[in-house]
Amino acid sequence: MSSNPAKAVARYYIGLMSGTSADGIDLALVDFANPDNKAQLVASYYQAYSEALALKITSLYQSGDNEIDRAFHLDIELAQLFSQAISAFLQQENLTAADIIAIGNHGQTIRHRPCGEELNGKNAFTLQIGCSQTLATLSSIRVIGQFRRKDMALGGQGAPLVPIFHQQLFKSNAVSVFIVNIGGIANITFLPEVAEEIAQKNKVLGFDTGPGNALLDDWFSKHHPESDVKFDKSGAWAAKGKVDEGLLTWLMHDQYIQEKAPKSTGREYFHLSWLEQQLVSYDSSLSQEVTQTIKPVDVQATLLAFTVQTIHDDIHALATQGKIYLCGGGAHNIALVNLLKQKFTSSITKFAVNTMQAVGIDGDQLEAMAFAWLAYAFDHSLNSNMPAVTGARASCTLGTEFLP
């Protein structure tokens, strides 16, 4: 690809995403200049976080000392890192800032309180850092950011935001489609069969099912402090363990898991301390004759089964057949994917389970592409939230503009 800076006409959007796993930055270069304005991925870029930076991020998922100073110093540090990544990305693609219409900046979520849990349901909020104004100034590119806040001001959860983009990708699906994104938290998008939607007025739905990789990563890191890899690669450790059915049942009775959609959650809820408390509570619930210490590897196997079971049950409650497409980091966890396929093969439902690559889409870049689309939607005054998904009172255009 080539570009003449003197005559450059802005054509592309960049979507920028950093998920709750806090492993790095995903950038997607997206082109909407085609007859149906459909998002086309032109190129992608990934920059991993250092271990020190990842720790700065994850330490803000729960309350702690000097939070405000730490959070907003990191707000600027991340914006600077985002700008450096965009500069490297543009250089990789032989582009300049003049080629980019806007950056859709999701930022880094450090706190998501959609139900105001600590305030009796009042004053719900969400906080994404990675200052959009700093990013716009440093990159010399317009930034559209803070996508979640207007939906929350309208009484919504502010999440998930990606289902409306998924709908753009599957506009004429002949069967029900589920897109399952397994990041730190797992979420699903339900796209009902078009004929069924017309007949029964089923709506597109989307919500967080519960933990995806979050607890698996936390438990693995706790028991492998010497490992250079901070996650259970391919689910190899989990595959060596045995599921504790009693513990799995206990975890499935968690309050969030039992809630009905619309709902969303985050790492401030599902984290290592939560897990350790669940293990203590489960152990205390057993009779003295039954109580025994569960091996760490069996806990890992049970956590993997927990992620799979929550996804399976929520999909099973919505449809009995269709297609399931996996994306996110969890789609690379071989043990997790195999268990998912086994669940849907052995159940009374009839589903085909594949990754997004089966439909020619890079599942690792899907969320970054979605935030490029959200920036495009802002520029074209398109509704970009879905009240049926988030619970907002009305549809609206999401985002705030930040100029260089």
PEQUI-V304719 format. One record per residue. N is the residue number from 1. RES is the residue in three letters. PHI is phi in degrees with one decimal (999 if undefined). PSI is psi in whole degrees, 0 to 359 (none if undefined). OMEGA is omega in whole degrees, -180 to 180 (* if undefined). Layout:
BEGIN
N | RES | PHI | PSI | OMEGA
N | RES | PHI | PSI | OMEGA
END
This chain:
BEGIN
1 | MET | 999 | 143 | -179
2 | SER | -133.0 | 162 | -178
3 | SER | -149.7 | 139 | 175
4 | ASN | -104.9 | 104 | -175
5 | PRO | -55.5 | 328 | -177
6 | ALA | -70.1 | 332 | -177
7 | LYS | -119.9 | 14 | -175
8 | ALA | -61.6 | 133 | 173
9 | VAL | -114.0 | 121 | -176
10 | ALA | -56.4 | 130 | -177
11 | ARG | -130.0 | 328 | -168
12 | TYR | -106.8 | 157 | 169
13 | TYR | -112.1 | 148 | 173
14 | ILE | -112.4 | 128 | 173
15 | GLY | -100.9 | 134 | -176
16 | LEU | -124.4 | 125 | -176
17 | MET | -136.8 | 134 | 171
18 | SER | -132.4 | 115 | -172
19 | GLY | -88.8 | 181 | -175
20 | THR | -71.3 | 347 | 175
21 | SER | -71.7 | 342 | 176
22 | ALA | 54.2 | 43 | 180
23 | ASP | -98.5 | 338 | 179
24 | GLY | 168.1 | 189 | -176
25 | ILE | -107.7 | 129 | 172
26 | ASP | -104.6 | 129 | 177
27 | LEU | -120.3 | 137 | 178
28 | ALA | -128.3 | 128 | 174
29 | LEU | -94.5 | 119 | -171
30 | VAL | -125.2 | 138 | 180
31 | ASP | -114.2 | 129 | 177
32 | PHE | -111.0 | 7 | -176
33 | ALA | -84.4 | 68 | 177
34 | ASN | -141.2 | 165 | -172
35 | PRO | -52.4 | 323 | -178
36 | ASP | -103.7 | 11 | 179
37 | ASN | 57.0 | 28 | -180
38 | LYS | -79.1 | 142 | -179
39 | ALA | -64.9 | 127 | 176
40 | GLN | -121.9 | 120 | 179
41 | LEU | -72.8 | 121 | -180
42 | VAL | -93.2 | 317 | -179
43 | ALA | -162.1 | 164 | 180
44 | SER | -142.0 | 166 | -177
45 | TYR | -153.9 | 143 | 178
46 | TYR | -133.3 | 134 | 175
47 | GLN | -127.6 | 118 | -179
48 | ALA | -73.4 | 149 | 172
49 | TYR | -82.3 | 149 | 171
50 | SER | -70.3 | 160 | 179
51 | GLU | -60.5 | 323 | -180
52 | ALA | -65.7 | 318 | -180
53 | LEU | -69.2 | 319 | 177
54 | ALA | -59.0 | 321 | 179
55 | LEU | -66.4 | 322 | 177
56 | LYS | -59.6 | 319 | -179
57 | ILE | -69.4 | 306 | -174
58 | THR | -66.1 | 334 | 179
59 | SER | -68.5 | 345 | 179
60 | LEU | -94.9 | 2 | 179
61 | TYR | -70.8 | 334 | 174
62 | GLN | -122.7 | 161 | -178
63 | SER | -65.7 | 150 | -179
64 | GLY | -166.0 | 186 | -177
65 | ASP | -69.1 | 142 | 171
66 | ASN | 54.1 | 40 | -175
67 | GLU | -59.1 | 315 | -174
68 | ILE | -62.8 | 311 | 178
69 | ASP | -60.9 | 314 | -178
70 | ARG | -63.4 | 318 | -177
71 | ALA | -65.7 | 317 | -172
72 | PHE | -90.4 | 343 | 163
73 | HIS | -67.2 | 319 | 180
74 | LEU | -69.3 | 329 | 176
75 | ASP | -53.2 | 314 | -180
76 | ILE | -77.2 | 320 | -180
77 | GLU | -60.0 | 317 | 179
78 | LEU | -66.6 | 319 | 178
79 | ALA | -60.0 | 320 | 178
80 | GLN | -64.4 | 319 | 178
81 | LEU | -67.5 | 320 | 176
82 | PHE | -58.4 | 316 | -179
83 | SER | -63.0 | 319 | 178
84 | GLN | -63.9 | 319 | 180
85 | ALA | -65.1 | 319 | 179
86 | ILE | -65.0 | 320 | 177
87 | SER | -60.7 | 316 | 179
88 | ALA | -66.1 | 322 | 179
89 | PHE | -63.6 | 313 | 180
90 | LEU | -62.4 | 319 | 178
91 | GLN | -63.3 | 319 | 178
92 | GLN | -58.2 | 322 | -176
93 | GLU | -97.0 | 7 | -180
94 | ASN | 56.7 | 44 | 178
95 | LEU | -119.8 | 168 | 173
96 | THR | -126.1 | 175 | 179
97 | ALA | -59.1 | 331 | -179
98 | ALA | -67.2 | 343 | 179
99 | ASP | -83.2 | 351 | -172
100 | ILE | -106.2 | 125 | 178
101 | ILE | -70.9 | 312 | -179
102 | ALA | -166.1 | 160 | 173
103 | ILE | -104.5 | 130 | 171
104 | GLY | -95.0 | 106 | -172
105 | ASN | -103.3 | 107 | 174
106 | HIS | -71.3 | 321 | -175
107 | GLY | 82.3 | 188 | -178
108 | GLN | -112.2 | 114 | 178
109 | THR | -70.4 | 127 | 174
110 | ILE | -115.5 | 345 | 176
111 | ARG | -156.0 | 132 | 179
112 | HIS | -135.6 | 108 | -178
113 | ARG | -121.1 | 72 | -173
114 | PRO | -68.7 | 339 | -178
115 | CYS | -112.5 | 8 | -179
116 | GLY | 54.3 | 46 | -171
117 | GLU | -51.9 | 323 | -175
118 | GLU | -87.5 | 359 | -177
119 | LEU | -127.0 | 34 | 178
120 | ASN | 54.7 | 40 | 176
121 | GLY | 85.1 | 0 | -178
122 | LYS | -101.8 | 156 | 172
123 | ASN | 56.6 | 48 | 176
124 | ALA | -61.6 | 149 | -179
125 | PHE | -154.4 | 166 | 173
126 | THR | -142.2 | 149 | -177
127 | LEU | -136.6 | 116 | 173
128 | GLN | -114.3 | 131 | 179
129 | ILE | -110.7 | 170 | -170
130 | GLY | 111.7 | 68 | -167
131 | CYS | -45.5 | 116 | -178
132 | SER | -66.6 | 325 | 179
133 | GLN | -67.9 | 318 | 177
134 | THR | -62.6 | 318 | 180
135 | LEU | -62.2 | 316 | 179
136 | ALA | -62.2 | 317 | -178
137 | THR | -65.9 | 315 | -177
138 | LEU | -71.9 | 325 | -175
139 | SER | -90.0 | 345 | -175
140 | SER | 61.7 | 31 | 179
141 | ILE | -129.7 | 138 | 174
142 | ARG | -56.2 | 143 | 178
143 | VAL | -124.9 | 133 | 170
144 | ILE | -108.2 | 122 | -176
145 | GLY | -141.6 | 191 | -180
146 | GLN | 51.2 | 53 | -175
147 | PHE | -73.4 | 337 | -171
148 | ARG | -87.1 | 340 | -166
149 | ARG | -70.0 | 321 | -178
150 | LYS | -67.5 | 322 | 177
151 | ASP | -59.3 | 319 | 179
152 | MET | -69.6 | 325 | 177
153 | ALA | -63.5 | 334 | 177
154 | LEU | -90.4 | 15 | 176
155 | GLY | 87.7 | 9 | -179
156 | GLY | -88.7 | 176 | 179
157 | GLN | -80.1 | 344 | -175
158 | GLY | 72.1 | 9 | -178
159 | ALA | -167.9 | 155 | -13
160 | PRO | -76.2 | 153 | -179
161 | LEU | -100.8 | 346 | -172
162 | VAL | -77.7 | 336 | -178
163 | PRO | -53.3 | 325 | -179
164 | ILE | -66.9 | 329 | 175
165 | PHE | -72.5 | 320 | 176
166 | HIS | -57.9 | 322 | 180
167 | GLN | -62.7 | 326 | 178
168 | GLN | -65.7 | 329 | -177
169 | LEU | -79.8 | 333 | -177
170 | PHE | -125.8 | 66 | -174
171 | LYS | -76.6 | 338 | -175
172 | SER | -133.2 | 44 | -179
173 | ASN | -66.9 | 130 | -178
174 | ALA | -82.6 | 345 | 176
175 | VAL | -131.4 | 166 | 177
176 | SER | -64.3 | 138 | -178
177 | VAL | -122.4 | 136 | 173
178 | PHE | -118.9 | 127 | 172
179 | ILE | -106.4 | 121 | -176
180 | VAL | -111.7 | 111 | 179
181 | ASN | -99.9 | 115 | -178
182 | ILE | -109.0 | 89 | 173
183 | GLY | -101.7 | 216 | 174
184 | GLY | -58.1 | 318 | 172
185 | ILE | -111.6 | 145 | 179
186 | ALA | -97.8 | 140 | 175
187 | ASN | -139.9 | 157 | 180
188 | ILE | -125.6 | 149 | 169
189 | THR | -116.3 | 130 | 178
190 | PHE | -107.5 | 117 | 176
191 | LEU | -111.2 | 101 | -176
192 | PRO | -65.5 | 154 | 175
193 | GLU | -51.9 | 134 | -174
194 | VAL | -58.0 | 314 | 180
195 | ALA | -61.5 | 320 | 180
196 | GLU | -67.4 | 322 | -179
197 | GLU | -63.0 | 320 | 179
198 | ILE | -67.4 | 318 | -175
199 | ALA | -74.3 | 317 | -172
200 | GLN | -112.4 | 358 | 179
201 | LYS | 58.9 | 33 | 172
202 | ASN | -63.7 | 145 | -178
203 | LYS | -108.5 | 154 | 170
204 | VAL | -61.3 | 134 | 179
205 | LEU | -126.1 | 157 | 175
206 | GLY | -162.9 | 140 | 179
207 | PHE | -166.9 | 164 | 176
208 | ASP | -80.4 | 126 | 180
209 | THR | -81.1 | 334 | -177
210 | GLY | 147.4 | 206 | -178
211 | PRO | -68.2 | 144 | 172
212 | GLY | -105.3 | 268 | 178
213 | ASN | -94.9 | 350 | -170
214 | ALA | -54.9 | 304 | -177
215 | LEU | -70.7 | 325 | 177
216 | LEU | -60.2 | 316 | 180
217 | ASP | -65.7 | 315 | -177
218 | ASP | -62.5 | 314 | -177
219 | TRP | -69.6 | 321 | 178
220 | PHE | -62.3 | 313 | -179
221 | SER | -62.9 | 322 | 179
222 | LYS | -61.6 | 322 | -175
223 | HIS | -101.0 | 2 | 176
224 | HIS | -136.4 | 58 | -176
225 | PRO | -62.6 | 337 | -178
226 | GLU | -86.0 | 352 | -174
227 | SER | -73.4 | 137 | 174
228 | ASP | -72.4 | 333 | 178
229 | VAL | -94.4 | 129 | -174
230 | LYS | -99.4 | 25 | 176
231 | PHE | -149.7 | 162 | -178
232 | ASP | -80.7 | 89 | -173
233 | LYS | -59.2 | 125 | -180
234 | SER | 62.5 | 8 | -178
235 | GLY | 72.3 | 24 | -174
236 | ALA | -63.0 | 320 | -179
237 | TRP | -70.6 | 316 | 179
238 | ALA | -58.8 | 323 | -178
239 | ALA | -65.6 | 341 | 179
240 | LYS | -84.8 | 347 | -176
241 | GLY | -96.7 | 177 | 179
242 | LYS | -121.3 | 132 | -180
243 | VAL | -65.0 | 129 | 173
244 | ASP | -89.9 | 105 | -173
245 | GLU | -63.0 | 325 | 178
246 | GLY | -65.0 | 316 | 178
247 | LEU | -65.6 | 320 | 179
248 | LEU | -60.0 | 315 | 178
249 | THR | -61.3 | 319 | 179
250 | TRP | -60.5 | 313 | -179
251 | LEU | -65.1 | 325 | -179
252 | MET | -68.2 | 345 | 178
253 | HIS | -91.2 | 7 | 177
254 | ASP | -57.5 | 147 | -176
255 | GLN | -58.2 | 316 | -178
256 | TYR | -65.4 | 318 | -179
257 | ILE | -60.6 | 325 | -177
258 | GLN | -81.3 | 345 | -179
259 | GLU | -67.3 | 153 | 176
260 | LYS | -93.6 | 152 | 176
261 | ALA | -70.5 | 155 | 5
262 | PRO | -74.1 | 139 | 178
263 | LYS | -156.9 | 153 | 177
264 | SER | -151.1 | 156 | -177
265 | THR | -148.0 | 187 | -178
266 | GLY | -164.1 | 191 | -176
267 | ARG | -73.5 | 345 | 176
268 | GLU | -74.4 | 348 | 177
269 | TYR | -102.1 | 302 | -178
270 | PHE | -93.1 | 100 | -178
271 | HIS | -146.7 | 179 | -173
272 | LEU | -60.6 | 319 | 180
273 | SER | -63.9 | 322 | 176
274 | TRP | -60.0 | 313 | -179
275 | LEU | -62.1 | 315 | -178
276 | GLU | -64.2 | 325 | 177
277 | GLN | -68.4 | 322 | 177
278 | GLN | -62.8 | 321 | 179
279 | LEU | -65.4 | 319 | 178
280 | VAL | -65.3 | 314 | -178
281 | SER | -64.7 | 319 | 179
282 | TYR | -63.7 | 315 | -180
283 | ASP | -61.1 | 320 | -179
284 | SER | -68.4 | 336 | -177
285 | SER | -78.5 | 344 | -177
286 | LEU | -84.2 | 153 | 176
287 | SER | -69.9 | 158 | -176
288 | GLN | -59.0 | 327 | -178
289 | GLU | -70.5 | 332 | -175
290 | VAL | -94.2 | 332 | -174
291 | THR | -54.9 | 128 | 175
292 | GLN | -155.1 | 153 | 179
293 | THR | -74.4 | 128 | 178
294 | ILE | -82.9 | 132 | 179
295 | LYS | -61.8 | 142 | 179
296 | PRO | -52.5 | 319 | -179
297 | VAL | -66.5 | 330 | 177
298 | ASP | -75.1 | 327 | 173
299 | VAL | -62.4 | 317 | 179
300 | GLN | -61.9 | 316 | 177
301 | ALA | -61.6 | 322 | -180
302 | THR | -69.9 | 322 | 178
303 | LEU | -64.4 | 320 | 177
304 | LEU | -63.3 | 317 | 178
305 | ALA | -64.4 | 327 | 178
306 | PHE | -64.0 | 313 | 177
307 | THR | -58.7 | 314 | -178
308 | VAL | -65.4 | 317 | -176
309 | GLN | -64.9 | 319 | 180
310 | THR | -64.8 | 319 | 178
311 | ILE | -64.4 | 313 | -178
312 | HIS | -59.6 | 312 | -175
313 | ASP | -65.6 | 321 | -179
314 | ASP | -70.2 | 323 | 176
315 | ILE | -69.3 | 316 | -179
316 | HIS | -59.6 | 329 | -180
317 | ALA | -73.4 | 343 | -175
318 | LEU | -103.5 | 332 | -177
319 | ALA | -157.8 | 162 | 179
320 | THR | -111.1 | 354 | 177
321 | GLN | -158.9 | 162 | -180
322 | GLY | 149.0 | 199 | -180
323 | LYS | -121.1 | 138 | 180
324 | ILE | -116.6 | 128 | 178
325 | TYR | -119.7 | 127 | -177
326 | LEU | -98.1 | 145 | 174
327 | CYS | -149.8 | 176 | -177
328 | GLY | 87.0 | 174 | -177
329 | GLY | -58.2 | 326 | -179
330 | GLY | -64.6 | 340 | 178
331 | ALA | -68.8 | 347 | 178
332 | HIS | -97.1 | 357 | 178
333 | ASN | -85.3 | 100 | -172
334 | ILE | -59.1 | 317 | -179
335 | ALA | -64.3 | 320 | -180
336 | LEU | -66.6 | 313 | -180
337 | VAL | -62.7 | 318 | 180
338 | ASN | -63.4 | 321 | 179
339 | LEU | -68.4 | 321 | 176
340 | LEU | -59.9 | 312 | 180
341 | LYS | -61.4 | 320 | 179
342 | GLN | -63.2 | 318 | -180
343 | LYS | -61.1 | 314 | -176
344 | PHE | -79.1 | 340 | 176
345 | THR | -79.1 | 324 | -175
346 | SER | -87.8 | 347 | -179
347 | SER | -83.1 | 175 | 180
348 | ILE | -77.0 | 350 | 179
349 | THR | -80.5 | 161 | 180
350 | LYS | -123.1 | 99 | -179
351 | PHE | -128.4 | 145 | 169
352 | ALA | -100.7 | 129 | -177
353 | VAL | -110.8 | 122 | 179
354 | ASN | -141.0 | 174 | 171
355 | THR | -92.5 | 170 | 180
356 | MET | -63.8 | 338 | 178
357 | GLN | -59.4 | 336 | 180
358 | ALA | -64.0 | 337 | 177
359 | VAL | -111.5 | 21 | 174
360 | GLY | 74.8 | 26 | -179
361 | ILE | -121.0 | 135 | 178
362 | ASP | -75.1 | 105 | -177
363 | GLY | -64.2 | 336 | 179
364 | ASP | -73.4 | 340 | -178
365 | GLN | -107.6 | 4 | -173
366 | LEU | -61.5 | 316 | -179
367 | GLU | -68.9 | 320 | 177
368 | ALA | -62.1 | 320 | 176
369 | MET | -60.7 | 322 | -179
370 | ALA | -62.3 | 323 | -179
371 | PHE | -78.9 | 337 | 168
372 | ALA | -65.6 | 317 | 178
373 | TRP | -64.9 | 322 | 179
374 | LEU | -63.4 | 324 | 175
375 | ALA | -67.3 | 318 | 176
376 | TYR | -60.3 | 317 | 179
377 | ALA | -62.6 | 322 | 177
378 | PHE | -60.7 | 313 | -177
379 | ASP | -66.0 | 334 | -178
380 | HIS | -108.1 | 14 | 176
381 | SER | 53.5 | 41 | 178
382 | LEU | -91.3 | 145 | 172
383 | ASN | -62.8 | 132 | -175
384 | SER | -130.6 | 6 | 168
385 | ASN | -111.9 | 166 | 179
386 | MET | -129.4 | 104 | -179
387 | PRO | -53.4 | 326 | 179
388 | ALA | -65.4 | 336 | -180
389 | VAL | -88.8 | 311 | -173
390 | THR | -93.6 | 339 | -176
391 | GLY | 88.4 | 9 | 179
392 | ALA | -66.1 | 157 | -178
393 | ARG | -73.9 | 338 | -175
394 | ALA | -154.9 | 160 | 172
395 | SER | -76.9 | 154 | 180
396 | CYS | -162.9 | 171 | 172
397 | THR | -92.7 | 126 | -175
398 | LEU | -94.2 | 153 | 172
399 | GLY | 112.5 | 161 | 177
400 | THR | -132.5 | 140 | -178
401 | GLU | -91.0 | 138 | 176
402 | PHE | -126.4 | 121 | -176
403 | LEU | -94.5 | 149 | 179
404 | PRO | -60.5 | none | *
END
